[in-house]
Amino acid sequence: MDMYDEPNSSLLDQEGPGSRPLAEAWRRCCERLRAEVGDDVFNSWFGRLTLESVAAGQARLSVPTRFLKSWIDTHYVGHIAATLNAEVGPVAQVHIFVRSSAPPEAPVKGPPTEFAPPAKTAAQSLDPFGRCAPAVRRAIGRTPASPTVGEPLTGSPLDRRLTFATFQVGRSNQLAFSAAHRVADHSSGGTPAFCPLYVHSAVGLGKTHLLQAVAHTASQQGRSVIYLTAERFMYGFVAALQAQTSIAFKERLRAIDLLIFDDAQFLQGKSIQAEFGHALNALLDAGREVIVAADRPPNDLESLDERVRSRLGVGLCVEIGALDEPLRLKILEARVAAARALQPAFEISPTVLAFVARSIRSNGRDLEGAVNRLLAHGTLTGAPLTAATAEIAIRDLIRAHEPKRVKIEDIQKLVASHYSVSRADILSSRRTAVVVKPRQVAMFLAKTLTMRSLPEIGRRFGGRDHTTVLHAVRKIEALSQNDGTLRDELELLKRMLQE
């Protein structure tokens, strides 16, 4: 049958995929689609598509995954509609649902509406990362009681509590907060504020809070935004490879306005890192915005491809420092206020709060854990909270002051100053005794006080081989066993670096 021939009206209003006339018509539709798009595209996108029913001018088809539904809705729903009109009969609407997650809905009663282009259909609400289209996001914002509010707006789930309004700002995170706020408020039509913004800190200091706050704000503005953890990105990429949909994965990732990527230190695998690097380059070259967070600066991500590290380092790199006592107190006060909203009887004196802020110096998660313990203690015992009872309740969270995270650059500067040479001398190829000893001492301290590998240390010392670093470490260890002066120098330098 030519695609412009008169359709077989006897096939209309057939219910169920097992109907023989409908099954035969769908077989002809598949043959027509295969001839139109080719074997490879057909096998990738239409091989698992099933025609469930045609009734009242509406065709219902099912697929096994939400990713497949989204991609077909976006790119091929018009092809399907034309084919159904040719082989089955007049079809005004095409509905695709996911077999594994929802049963087909009952046909909508009433006069059939004109078939709409795929870019304007509600079926495009979700992309392969679980992101909502801008129109759907705005609809969700207008109906907070709707069940769709709980759906993830981005690749990885967002916590509704992690917004700019609930982020506590202090000296250690002021710059990171301002930069993130600038990116979140940036209009999609102008030049990106930072290309990219890179935020790093130790655990529990607010990186994820800031990133999710950006995601919330940007999505409320109708921008296309994805929040992805490294784990979610790796899972999605591997799944796309297994399903032979990697091209669709790449195209979807490159089509967004803002990529927010968390926990970059966990990105592993040569091919996965290469794909992330290609996506990063494509987004930045197209003028899109990218925010990346990790637990260390780009150059210290030893397992990450050097080209990716280099591209991450060209933007604004901001470190969130340790929480000072005033900021810890602000965080505690905010957590207590949130707890009091659930337990109005919960009371904690300023003296106890100040004690907790002085005692817990680690991170915000421990502070939240302290409030939970104090809430449980006060609720279960009914006794007033004093500094003594608070100390018992949070004893497991009170830790000794954690040593400062030592950087190789700090080691080089301190050793150079101690031995009256320049940092450039230590990094140079000079082999005079006045330079060799400080260089070997600095390499020894870098191996002792940091988690960097020998190759990484060698690279940071003027591109030297890891065997050179190993030789320096062994030599300083041997000399310090018999040389008390050198041993005292090493201890002094360690204390100065860790203070």
C-alpha positions as CSV (number, residue, x, y, z in Angstrom):
1,M,0.0,0.0,0.0
2,D,1.3,3.4,-0.9
3,M,1.5,5.7,2.2
4,Y,-1.1,8.0,0.6
5,D,-3.6,5.3,-0.2
6,E,-7.0,5.2,1.6
7,P,-6.5,3.6,5.0
8,N,-8.4,0.4,5.9
9,S,-11.2,1.7,8.1
10,S,-12.0,-1.8,9.3
11,L,-9.0,-1.6,11.5
12,L,-10.2,1.3,13.6
13,D,-11.4,1.0,17.2
14,Q,-9.4,-2.3,17.7
15,E,-8.5,-2.9,21.3
16,G,-5.5,-4.8,22.6
17,P,-2.2,-5.8,21.0
18,G,-3.4,-9.4,20.5
19,S,-6.1,-8.3,18.0
20,R,-5.2,-10.1,14.7
21,P,-6.1,-7.2,12.3
22,L,-4.3,-4.7,14.6
23,A,-1.2,-6.9,14.9
24,E,-1.1,-7.3,11.2
25,A,-1.4,-3.6,10.7
26,W,1.3,-2.9,13.2
27,R,3.6,-5.4,11.4
28,R,3.1,-3.4,8.2
29,C,3.8,-0.1,10.1
30,C,7.1,-1.6,11.3
31,E,8.0,-2.6,7.8
32,R,7.2,0.9,6.6
33,L,9.2,2.5,9.4
34,R,12.2,0.2,8.8
35,A,12.3,1.1,5.1
36,E,12.1,4.8,6.1
37,V,14.7,5.1,8.8
38,G,16.9,2.1,8.1
39,D,17.7,-1.1,10.0
40,D,20.1,0.4,12.6
41,V,17.8,3.2,13.7
42,F,14.7,0.9,13.6
43,N,16.4,-1.8,15.8
44,S,17.6,0.9,18.3
45,W,14.3,2.8,18.7
46,F,11.4,0.8,17.3
47,G,12.3,-2.8,18.0
48,R,10.7,-2.9,21.4
49,L,7.8,-0.6,20.6
50,T,4.3,-2.3,20.8
51,L,1.0,-1.0,19.5
52,E,-1.4,-1.7,22.4
53,S,-4.7,-0.2,21.0
54,V,-6.4,2.2,18.6
55,A,-9.7,3.7,19.7
56,A,-11.5,7.0,19.3
57,G,-8.8,8.4,17.1
58,Q,-6.1,7.7,19.7
59,A,-3.2,5.2,19.3
60,R,-1.6,3.8,22.4
61,L,1.9,2.3,22.2
62,S,4.2,1.0,24.9
63,V,8.0,0.8,25.4
64,P,10.0,-0.9,28.2
65,T,12.0,2.2,29.4
66,R,11.3,5.8,30.1
67,F,14.5,6.7,28.2
68,L,13.0,5.0,25.0
69,K,9.7,6.8,25.5
70,S,11.4,10.2,25.8
71,W,13.5,9.7,22.8
72,I,10.7,8.5,20.6
73,D,8.4,11.3,21.8
74,T,11.0,13.8,20.9
75,H,12.2,12.5,17.6
76,Y,9.9,10.0,16.0
77,V,6.3,10.4,17.2
78,G,5.5,12.3,13.9
79,H,6.9,9.3,11.8
80,I,4.7,6.9,13.9
81,A,1.6,9.1,13.5
82,A,2.0,9.2,9.7
83,T,2.6,5.5,9.5
84,L,-0.4,4.7,11.6
85,N,-2.6,7.0,9.5
86,A,-1.5,5.1,6.4
87,E,-1.8,1.6,7.7
88,V,-4.4,1.7,10.5
89,G,-6.7,4.7,10.0
90,P,-7.1,8.3,11.0
91,V,-5.2,8.9,14.2
92,A,-5.4,12.3,15.9
93,Q,-3.3,11.5,19.0
94,V,-0.4,9.2,19.7
95,H,0.3,8.2,23.4
96,I,3.4,6.3,24.5
97,F,3.7,4.9,28.0
98,V,6.3,2.8,29.8
99,R,5.2,-0.9,30.2
100,S,7.3,-1.5,33.3
101,S,6.1,1.5,35.3
102,A,2.5,2.3,34.3
103,P,-0.5,0.6,32.7
104,P,-2.1,2.3,29.7
105,E,-4.7,4.9,30.5
106,A,-8.2,4.7,29.3
107,P,-8.9,6.5,26.0
108,V,-9.9,10.1,26.5
109,K,-13.6,10.5,25.6
110,G,-14.7,13.4,23.4
111,P,-13.9,14.7,20.0
112,P,-10.3,13.9,18.9
113,T,-7.9,16.8,18.8
114,E,-5.7,17.6,16.0
115,F,-2.3,15.8,16.1
116,A,0.2,18.2,17.7
117,P,4.0,18.3,16.8
118,P,6.1,16.4,19.2
119,A,7.8,19.5,20.6
120,K,4.5,20.6,22.1
121,T,3.2,17.4,23.5
122,A,3.1,16.7,27.2
123,A,4.7,13.3,26.5
124,Q,8.0,15.1,26.3
125,S,8.0,15.9,29.9
126,L,10.9,13.7,30.8
127,D,14.3,13.2,29.1
128,P,16.6,10.2,29.6
129,F,18.1,11.8,32.7
130,G,14.7,12.3,34.3
131,R,14.7,16.1,33.7
132,C,11.5,17.9,33.2
133,A,10.9,20.1,30.2
134,P,10.6,23.8,31.0
135,A,6.8,24.0,30.3
136,V,6.2,21.0,32.6
137,R,8.5,22.5,35.3
138,R,6.4,25.7,35.3
139,A,3.2,23.7,35.6
140,I,4.6,21.8,38.5
141,G,5.6,25.1,40.2
142,R,1.9,26.3,39.9
143,T,0.5,23.1,41.5
144,P,2.7,22.2,44.4
145,A,0.1,19.6,45.6
146,S,0.4,17.7,42.3
147,P,1.9,14.2,42.5
148,T,4.5,15.2,39.9
149,V,6.1,17.5,42.4
150,G,7.9,14.4,43.8
151,E,9.4,13.5,40.5
152,P,13.1,14.3,40.2
153,L,13.7,17.4,38.1
154,T,17.2,16.4,37.1
155,G,19.5,13.4,36.6
156,S,20.1,12.7,40.3
157,P,17.4,13.3,42.9
158,L,17.2,16.8,44.4
159,D,16.6,17.5,48.1
160,R,14.0,20.3,48.4
161,R,15.6,21.6,51.6
162,L,18.9,22.4,49.8
163,T,18.2,25.9,48.5
164,F,20.0,29.2,48.7
165,A,17.5,30.3,51.4
166,T,18.7,27.5,53.7
167,F,22.4,27.9,53.0
168,Q,24.3,29.5,55.8
169,V,27.0,31.9,54.6
170,G,30.2,32.7,56.4
171,R,33.8,33.7,55.6
172,S,34.8,30.3,54.5
173,N,32.1,29.9,51.8
174,Q,31.2,33.5,50.9
175,L,33.0,33.5,47.5
176,A,31.6,30.1,46.6
177,F,28.1,31.2,47.5
178,S,28.3,34.4,45.5
179,A,29.7,32.6,42.4
180,A,27.0,29.9,42.6
181,H,24.3,32.5,43.0
182,R,25.6,34.4,40.0
183,V,25.5,31.3,37.8
184,A,22.0,30.4,39.1
185,D,20.6,33.9,38.3
186,H,22.3,34.1,34.9
187,S,19.9,34.5,32.0
188,S,20.3,31.8,29.3
189,G,20.8,34.3,26.5
190,G,24.0,36.1,27.6
191,T,27.6,35.2,28.2
192,P,28.2,32.6,30.9
193,A,29.5,34.1,34.2
194,F,32.2,31.4,34.6
195,C,33.3,28.7,32.2
196,P,33.2,26.5,34.2
197,L,32.7,27.1,37.9
198,Y,34.7,24.6,39.9
199,V,34.0,24.2,43.7
200,H,36.1,22.0,46.0
201,S,36.2,21.2,49.7
202,A,36.4,18.5,52.2
203,V,33.3,16.4,52.9
204,G,30.3,18.0,54.7
205,L,31.1,21.7,54.0
206,G,28.3,22.5,51.7
207,K,29.3,21.7,48.1
208,T,26.3,19.6,47.3
209,H,24.0,22.1,49.1
210,L,25.2,24.8,46.8
211,L,25.0,22.8,43.6
212,Q,21.4,21.7,44.4
213,A,20.5,25.2,45.2
214,V,21.7,26.3,41.7
215,A,19.7,23.4,40.2
216,H,16.5,24.5,42.0
217,T,16.9,28.2,41.1
218,A,17.8,27.5,37.4
219,S,14.9,25.1,36.9
220,Q,12.4,27.6,38.4
221,Q,13.6,30.0,35.7
222,G,12.6,27.6,33.0
223,R,16.2,26.8,32.1
224,S,17.2,23.3,31.0
225,V,19.4,22.0,33.8
226,I,20.7,18.6,34.9
227,Y,22.2,17.8,38.3
228,L,24.4,14.6,37.9
229,T,26.7,12.8,40.3
230,A,29.6,11.0,38.9
231,E,28.0,7.7,39.8
232,R,24.8,8.6,38.0
233,F,26.7,9.7,34.9
234,M,28.8,6.5,34.8
235,Y,25.6,4.4,35.3
236,G,23.8,6.3,32.5
237,F,26.7,6.1,30.1
238,V,27.2,2.3,30.6
239,A,23.5,1.7,30.3
240,A,23.4,3.6,27.1
241,L,26.3,1.6,25.7
242,Q,24.5,-1.7,26.6
243,A,21.3,-0.5,25.1
244,Q,23.1,0.8,22.0
245,T,21.7,4.3,22.6
246,S,25.0,6.1,23.3
247,I,24.4,8.6,20.5
248,A,21.1,9.6,22.1
249,F,22.8,9.9,25.5
250,K,25.4,12.2,24.1
251,E,22.9,14.4,22.2
252,R,20.7,14.8,25.3
253,L,23.7,15.8,27.5
254,R,24.9,18.4,25.0
255,A,21.4,20.0,24.5
256,I,21.1,21.4,28.1
257,D,21.7,24.9,29.3
258,L,23.4,24.1,32.6
259,L,25.3,21.0,33.7
260,I,25.8,20.6,37.4
261,F,28.3,17.7,38.1
262,D,29.0,16.5,41.6
263,D,31.7,14.2,43.1
264,A,34.0,14.5,40.1
265,Q,36.7,12.6,42.1
266,F,34.8,9.4,41.6
267,L,34.7,9.6,37.8
268,Q,36.5,6.4,36.6
269,G,37.1,4.6,33.4
270,K,39.0,5.8,30.3
271,S,36.0,5.8,28.0
272,I,33.7,7.3,30.6
273,Q,36.2,10.1,31.3
274,A,36.6,10.7,27.6
275,E,32.9,11.0,27.1
276,F,32.7,13.5,30.0
277,G,35.5,15.5,28.5
278,H,33.8,15.6,25.1
279,A,30.5,16.7,26.7
280,L,32.3,19.3,28.8
281,N,34.1,20.7,25.7
282,A,30.9,20.7,23.7
283,L,28.9,22.6,26.3
284,L,31.6,25.2,27.0
285,D,32.3,25.7,23.3
286,A,28.6,26.3,22.8
287,G,28.4,29.0,25.5
288,R,26.6,26.8,28.0
289,E,27.3,26.8,31.7
290,V,28.9,24.1,33.8
291,I,29.5,23.7,37.5
292,V,31.7,20.9,38.8
293,A,32.4,20.0,42.4
294,A,35.0,17.6,43.9
295,D,36.9,17.1,47.2
296,R,40.1,18.6,45.8
297,P,41.4,21.1,43.1
298,P,41.4,20.0,39.5
299,N,45.1,19.4,39.3
300,D,44.9,17.1,42.3
301,L,42.4,14.7,40.6
302,E,45.2,12.3,39.7
303,S,42.8,9.6,38.3
304,L,41.1,12.1,36.0
305,D,42.3,12.5,32.4
306,E,44.8,15.4,32.1
307,R,42.8,17.1,29.3
308,V,39.7,17.1,31.5
309,R,41.7,18.5,34.5
310,S,43.1,21.2,32.2
311,R,39.6,22.3,31.0
312,L,38.2,22.4,34.5
313,G,41.1,24.6,35.6
314,V,40.5,27.4,33.1
315,G,37.4,28.7,34.9
316,L,36.8,30.0,38.4
317,C,38.1,27.6,41.0
318,V,36.8,28.2,44.5
319,E,37.6,26.4,47.7
320,I,35.1,26.1,50.6
321,G,37.2,26.3,53.7
322,A,36.6,24.8,57.1
323,L,33.6,26.1,59.1
324,D,34.7,28.7,61.7
325,E,32.9,28.9,65.0
326,P,30.5,31.7,64.1
327,L,29.4,29.8,61.0
328,R,29.0,26.6,63.0
329,L,26.8,28.4,65.4
330,K,24.6,29.8,62.6
331,I,24.2,26.3,61.2
332,L,23.2,24.9,64.6
333,E,20.6,27.7,65.1
334,A,19.1,27.0,61.7
335,R,18.9,23.2,62.4
336,V,17.4,23.8,65.8
337,A,14.7,26.1,64.3
338,A,13.9,23.4,61.8
339,A,13.6,20.8,64.5
340,R,11.4,23.1,66.6
341,A,9.0,23.4,63.7
342,L,8.4,19.6,64.2
343,Q,8.8,19.5,67.9
344,P,7.6,22.8,69.4
345,A,8.6,21.7,72.9
346,F,12.2,21.3,71.9
347,E,14.3,24.0,73.7
348,I,18.0,24.5,73.8
349,S,19.8,27.3,75.5
350,P,22.3,29.6,73.8
351,T,24.9,28.3,76.2
352,V,24.5,24.8,75.1
353,L,24.5,25.8,71.4
354,A,27.7,27.7,71.9
355,F,29.2,24.6,73.6
356,V,28.3,22.4,70.7
357,A,29.6,24.9,68.2
358,R,33.0,25.0,70.0
359,S,33.2,21.2,70.4
360,I,32.3,20.0,66.9
361,R,34.7,21.4,64.4
362,S,34.5,18.8,61.6
363,N,31.6,19.5,59.2
364,G,28.0,20.4,58.8
365,R,26.8,16.9,58.8
366,D,28.2,16.3,62.3
367,L,26.4,19.5,63.4
368,E,23.1,18.2,62.0
369,G,23.8,14.9,63.8
370,A,24.4,16.7,67.0
371,V,21.0,18.5,66.8
372,N,19.3,15.1,66.1
373,R,20.9,13.6,69.2
374,L,20.0,16.5,71.4
375,L,16.4,16.4,70.1
376,A,16.2,12.7,70.9
377,H,17.8,13.2,74.3
378,G,15.4,16.0,75.3
379,T,12.4,14.2,73.9
380,L,13.0,10.8,75.4
381,T,14.3,11.8,78.8
382,G,12.3,15.0,79.4
383,A,15.3,16.4,81.2
384,P,16.5,20.0,80.4
385,L,19.6,20.1,78.2
386,T,22.7,21.4,79.9
387,A,26.3,21.5,78.7
388,A,27.0,18.3,80.7
389,T,24.1,16.4,79.2
390,A,24.8,17.7,75.8
391,E,28.4,16.5,76.1
392,I,27.1,13.0,76.8
393,A,24.6,13.1,73.9
394,I,27.2,14.2,71.3
395,R,30.3,12.4,72.7
396,D,30.8,10.3,69.6
397,L,30.8,13.4,67.4
398,I,33.4,15.4,69.4
399,R,36.7,14.7,67.7
400,A,40.2,16.0,68.2
401,H,41.0,18.9,65.9
402,E,41.7,17.3,62.5
403,P,45.1,18.1,61.1
404,K,45.3,20.6,58.3
405,R,45.2,19.2,54.8
406,V,48.7,19.8,53.5
407,K,49.3,20.9,49.9
408,I,52.5,20.2,47.9
409,E,52.8,23.9,47.1
410,D,52.9,24.7,50.8
411,I,55.6,22.1,51.4
412,Q,57.7,23.5,48.6
413,K,57.4,27.1,49.8
414,L,58.1,26.3,53.5
415,V,61.1,24.1,52.7
416,A,62.5,26.7,50.3
417,S,62.2,29.4,52.9
418,H,63.7,27.1,55.6
419,Y,66.8,26.3,53.5
420,S,67.1,29.8,52.0
421,V,66.5,28.8,48.4
422,S,63.7,29.7,46.0
423,R,60.8,27.4,45.1
424,A,62.0,27.8,41.5
425,D,65.3,26.3,42.5
426,I,63.5,23.2,44.0
427,L,61.6,22.7,40.8
428,S,64.6,23.3,38.5
429,S,67.1,20.8,37.2
430,R,70.0,22.1,39.2
431,R,71.9,19.4,41.1
432,T,74.1,21.4,43.4
433,A,74.1,20.3,47.0
434,V,72.5,23.5,48.2
435,V,69.4,22.7,46.1
436,V,69.4,18.8,46.1
437,K,68.9,18.5,49.9
438,P,65.9,20.8,50.1
439,R,64.4,19.2,47.0
440,Q,64.7,15.7,48.6
441,V,63.3,16.9,51.9
442,A,60.3,18.5,50.2
443,M,59.7,15.2,48.2
444,F,59.9,13.2,51.5
445,L,57.4,15.5,53.2
446,A,55.1,15.4,50.2
447,K,55.1,11.6,50.4
448,T,54.7,11.6,54.1
449,L,52.0,14.3,54.6
450,T,49.9,14.0,51.5
451,M,47.9,11.2,49.8
452,R,49.6,12.0,46.4
453,S,51.2,9.1,44.5
454,L,54.9,9.1,43.5
455,P,54.1,9.9,39.8
456,E,52.0,12.8,40.9
457,I,54.6,14.1,43.3
458,G,57.2,13.8,40.5
459,R,55.0,15.8,38.2
460,R,54.6,18.5,40.7
461,F,58.4,18.7,41.2
462,G,59.2,19.9,37.7
463,G,58.0,16.8,35.8
464,R,60.4,14.3,37.4
465,D,60.1,10.5,37.2
466,H,58.5,8.6,40.1
467,T,61.8,6.8,40.6
468,T,63.5,10.1,41.4
469,V,60.9,10.7,44.1
470,L,61.3,7.2,45.5
471,H,65.1,7.6,45.7
472,A,64.7,11.0,47.6
473,V,62.2,9.5,50.1
474,R,64.5,6.5,50.8
475,K,67.6,8.7,51.1
476,I,66.0,11.1,53.6
477,E,64.6,8.2,55.6
478,A,68.0,6.7,55.9
479,L,69.8,9.9,56.7
480,S,67.2,10.9,59.4
481,Q,67.9,7.6,61.3
482,N,71.5,8.7,62.1
483,D,71.3,12.5,61.8
484,G,69.6,14.0,64.8
485,T,69.7,17.5,63.3
486,L,67.9,16.4,60.2
487,R,65.4,14.5,62.2
488,D,64.6,17.6,64.3
489,E,64.3,19.7,61.1
490,L,61.8,17.2,59.6
491,E,59.7,17.3,62.8
492,L,59.7,21.1,62.9
493,L,58.7,21.3,59.3
494,K,55.9,18.8,59.8
495,R,54.5,20.7,62.8
496,M,54.6,24.0,60.9
497,L,52.8,22.5,57.9
498,Q,50.1,20.9,60.0
499,E,49.3,23.8,62.3
